[in-house]
Amino acid sequence: VESNEELRKELVLFVRNEIGPIAAPDIIHWAPGLPKTRSGKIMRRILRKIAANESDQLGDISTLADPSVVESLKSTYNQTIKS
């Protein structure tokens, strides 16, 4: 999905309407993919570490189906935070 302002606004509005204003996201991080194991499970630990700016402490990522996703996530996360 290409990032665009219209989709961002639509997502924020959807969350606001379905869950409530308290849950409306301040930042939407557009990602090319998610870190998944070879069996297809999402490695949420890696997402938490990247979001906490602890990408130097990711631990074992040898079970990832596509390790390049992690570098891409770190890069786009840093760009999102800077803007």
Secondary structure in CASP SS format (residue, H / E / C, confidence):
PFRMAT SS
TARGET T0000
AUTHOR 0000-0000-0000
METHOD secondary structure of the structure
MODEL  1
V C 1.00
E C 1.00
S C 1.00
N C 1.00
E H 1.00
E H 1.00
L H 1.00
R H 1.00
K H 1.00
E H 1.00
L H 1.00
V H 1.00
L H 1.00
F H 1.00
V H 1.00
R H 1.00
N H 1.00
E H 1.00
I C 1.00
G C 1.00
P H 1.00
I H 1.00
A H 1.00
A C 1.00
P C 1.00
D C 1.00
I C 1.00
I C 1.00
H C 1.00
W C 1.00
A C 1.00
P C 1.00
G C 1.00
L C 1.00
P C 1.00
K E 1.00
T E 1.00
R C 1.00
S C 1.00
G C 1.00
K C 1.00
I E 1.00
M C 1.00
R H 1.00
R H 1.00
I H 1.00
L H 1.00
R H 1.00
K H 1.00
I H 1.00
A H 1.00
A C 1.00
N C 1.00
E C 1.00
S H 1.00
D H 1.00
Q H 1.00
L C 1.00
G C 1.00
D C 1.00
I C 1.00
S C 1.00
T C 1.00
L E 1.00
A C 1.00
D C 1.00
P C 1.00
S H 1.00
V H 1.00
V H 1.00
E H 1.00
S H 1.00
L H 1.00
K H 1.00
S H 1.00
T H 1.00
Y H 1.00
N H 1.00
Q H 1.00
T H 1.00
I H 1.00
K H 1.00
S C 1.00
END
